[in-house]
């Protein structure tokens, strides 16, 4: 989160809200009020888990212009300022989603056949998926679509917007991006940080 805060500061963001629930006191004592990073840090405490979009509703009276929302476990070199300016260039869209192309190797050879005969083999092919990168730009109109005090994921919000036939824009991340979801990713993130970010 320190890396995120410092990168946001570099991109011109000076006020950051941290949604906390699990280990809230630890997070607050570690990050403080943001002064050591040159930003204003405030905390939004969830009394119960509200998902990835639900906590945004708690900040409704504090966010009156487009804002960036991101998961706390992402390491990226995304140009947040460029992403923000791209999002606000689509006034009809209340939500812009950052995406990333992920290549996933397949462990087995893929056989193509006709009847009883093999016609081709693709040894351990890779598949490309465009995934949600856990980074979004939301406009204040979005608040009316998020229920109060209810667990509500960003996937629920996206589906709700699509059902209403409201446009959602996307922004493909070309820069480095890693979701630190498992221990192996954390080890990889530490190595990348030391080689790419620390400098």
C-alpha positions as CSV (number, residue, x, y, z in Angstrom):
1,X,0.0,0.0,0.0
2,X,2.9,2.3,0.6
3,X,4.1,1.8,-3.0
4,X,0.5,2.6,-4.2
5,X,0.3,5.7,-2.1
6,X,3.7,7.0,-3.3
7,X,2.8,6.2,-6.9
8,X,-0.6,8.0,-6.6
9,X,1.2,11.0,-5.2
10,X,3.6,11.0,-8.1
11,X,0.6,11.1,-10.4
12,X,-1.0,14.1,-8.7
13,X,-3.4,12.4,-6.3
14,X,-3.2,14.2,-2.9
15,X,-6.2,12.9,-1.0
16,X,-6.7,9.1,-0.4
17,X,-9.4,7.2,1.5
18,X,-8.5,3.7,2.7
19,X,-11.4,1.3,3.3
20,X,-10.5,-0.9,6.3
21,X,-12.1,-3.7,8.1
22,X,-9.6,-6.6,8.8
23,X,-6.6,-5.5,10.9
24,X,-7.9,-1.9,10.8
25,X,-5.9,-0.6,13.8
26,X,-2.7,-2.1,12.3
27,X,-3.3,-0.4,8.9
28,X,-4.0,2.9,10.5
29,X,-1.0,2.9,12.8
30,X,1.3,1.9,10.0
31,X,0.1,4.4,7.4
32,X,-0.9,7.2,9.7
33,X,-2.4,10.4,8.4
34,X,-0.5,10.4,5.1
35,X,1.8,13.3,6.0
36,X,5.0,11.1,5.7
37,X,3.9,10.4,2.1
38,X,2.9,14.0,1.3
39,X,-0.8,13.2,1.0
40,X,-4.0,13.4,3.2
41,X,-5.0,9.9,4.3
42,X,-8.5,9.2,5.7
43,X,-10.0,6.0,6.7
44,X,-13.4,4.5,6.1
45,X,-14.2,1.7,8.6
46,X,-16.6,-1.1,7.5
47,X,-18.4,-2.5,10.5
48,X,-19.0,-5.6,8.4
49,X,-17.4,-6.8,5.1
50,X,-19.0,-4.8,2.2
51,X,-17.2,-6.3,-0.7
52,X,-15.2,-4.4,-3.4
53,X,-17.8,-1.8,-4.2
54,X,-19.9,-1.6,-1.1
55,X,-17.4,0.5,0.9
56,X,-17.6,3.2,-1.7
57,X,-21.1,4.0,-0.6
58,X,-19.8,5.0,2.9
59,X,-17.9,7.9,1.2
60,X,-20.8,9.3,-0.8
61,X,-20.8,12.6,1.0
62,X,-17.1,13.1,0.5
63,X,-16.6,12.3,-3.2
64,X,-18.3,14.8,-5.5
65,X,-16.0,14.5,-8.5
66,X,-14.6,11.5,-10.5
67,X,-12.4,9.3,-8.3
68,X,-10.0,6.4,-8.6
69,X,-10.8,3.1,-6.8
70,X,-8.3,0.3,-6.5
71,X,-7.7,-2.9,-4.6
72,X,-5.0,-2.7,-1.9
73,X,-3.0,-5.7,-3.2
74,X,-1.9,-4.5,-6.6
75,X,1.6,-3.6,-7.7
76,X,1.6,-1.5,-10.9
77,X,3.4,1.2,-12.9
78,X,0.1,2.4,-14.4
79,X,0.0,6.1,-15.3
80,X,-2.9,6.9,-13.0
81,X,-3.1,10.5,-14.3
82,X,-3.4,9.3,-18.0
83,X,-6.0,6.7,-16.9
84,X,-8.0,9.4,-15.0
85,X,-8.0,11.8,-18.0
86,X,-9.0,9.0,-20.3
87,X,-12.0,8.1,-18.1
88,X,-13.3,11.7,-17.8
89,X,-13.2,12.1,-21.6
90,X,-16.3,9.8,-21.7
91,X,-19.0,11.8,-19.8
92,X,-21.7,9.3,-20.6
93,X,-19.9,6.5,-18.8
94,X,-20.1,6.4,-15.0
95,X,-17.4,3.7,-14.7
96,X,-14.1,3.0,-16.5
97,X,-12.4,-0.3,-15.9
98,X,-8.7,-0.9,-16.1
99,X,-8.0,-4.3,-17.8
100,X,-4.9,-6.3,-18.4
101,X,-4.1,-9.1,-20.8
102,X,-3.0,-12.2,-18.9
103,X,-1.3,-15.1,-20.6
104,X,-2.1,-18.5,-19.0
105,X,-0.1,-21.6,-20.0
106,X,-2.0,-24.8,-20.4
107,X,-0.3,-27.9,-18.9
108,X,-1.3,-30.4,-21.6
109,X,-0.9,-30.8,-25.3
110,X,-4.2,-30.0,-27.1
111,X,-5.1,-32.6,-29.7
112,X,-7.2,-31.8,-32.8
113,X,-8.9,-34.8,-34.5
114,X,-11.3,-35.8,-37.1
115,X,-13.1,-39.0,-36.2
116,X,-10.4,-41.6,-35.1
117,X,-7.5,-39.7,-36.7
118,X,-5.3,-37.0,-35.2
119,X,-4.8,-34.0,-37.5
120,X,-2.8,-31.6,-35.4
121,X,-1.3,-31.1,-31.9
122,X,-0.7,-27.9,-30.1
123,X,1.8,-28.7,-27.3
124,X,1.1,-26.8,-24.1
125,X,-0.7,-23.8,-25.7
126,X,-1.1,-20.5,-23.9
127,X,-4.4,-18.7,-23.6
128,X,-4.9,-14.9,-23.4
129,X,-7.6,-13.4,-21.1
130,X,-8.5,-9.8,-20.7
131,X,-9.1,-9.5,-16.9
132,X,-10.3,-6.9,-14.5
133,X,-7.2,-5.3,-13.1
134,X,-8.8,-4.1,-9.8
135,X,-8.4,-0.4,-10.7
136,X,-11.4,1.8,-11.7
137,X,-12.5,5.4,-12.2
138,X,-16.0,6.1,-10.9
139,X,-18.1,9.2,-11.3
140,X,-20.4,10.4,-8.5
141,X,-23.6,9.3,-10.3
142,X,-22.5,5.7,-9.5
143,X,-23.6,6.1,-5.9
144,X,-27.2,5.7,-6.7
145,X,-26.4,2.2,-8.1
146,X,-24.7,1.0,-4.9
147,X,-26.9,-0.3,-2.1
148,X,-26.3,0.9,1.5
149,X,-24.8,-1.3,4.2
150,X,-24.9,-4.4,1.9
151,X,-22.2,-6.6,0.6
152,X,-21.7,-5.5,-3.0
153,X,-18.9,-6.5,-5.3
154,X,-17.5,-4.6,-8.2
155,X,-18.8,-7.5,-10.4
156,X,-22.3,-6.9,-9.1
157,X,-22.0,-3.2,-9.9
158,X,-20.7,-3.9,-13.5
159,X,-23.6,-6.3,-14.1
160,X,-26.1,-3.8,-12.8
161,X,-24.8,-1.1,-15.0
162,X,-24.9,-3.4,-18.0
163,X,-28.5,-4.4,-17.3
164,X,-29.4,-0.8,-17.3
165,X,-27.7,-0.4,-20.7
166,X,-25.4,2.3,-19.4
167,X,-22.0,2.4,-21.1
168,X,-18.9,1.2,-19.3
169,X,-15.5,2.2,-20.8
170,X,-12.3,0.2,-20.5
171,X,-8.7,1.1,-20.4
172,X,-6.0,-1.5,-21.3
173,X,-3.0,-1.4,-19.0
174,X,0.2,-1.7,-21.0
175,X,2.5,-1.0,-18.0
176,X,3.6,-3.5,-15.4
177,X,0.8,-5.0,-13.2
178,X,0.7,-7.7,-10.7
179,X,-2.1,-8.8,-8.4
180,X,-0.6,-10.0,-5.1
181,X,-3.2,-12.7,-4.3
182,X,-1.1,-15.6,-3.2
183,X,2.2,-16.1,-1.5
184,X,4.0,-16.9,-4.7
185,X,2.8,-13.5,-6.2
186,X,4.0,-11.8,-3.0
187,X,7.5,-13.2,-3.5
188,X,7.5,-12.2,-7.1
189,X,6.3,-8.7,-6.1
190,X,9.2,-8.3,-3.6
191,X,11.7,-9.2,-6.4
192,X,10.1,-6.8,-8.9
193,X,9.9,-4.0,-6.3
194,X,13.6,-4.3,-5.5
195,X,14.5,-4.3,-9.2
196,X,12.0,-1.9,-10.7
197,X,10.2,0.2,-8.2
198,X,12.8,0.9,-5.4
199,X,15.2,2.6,-7.9
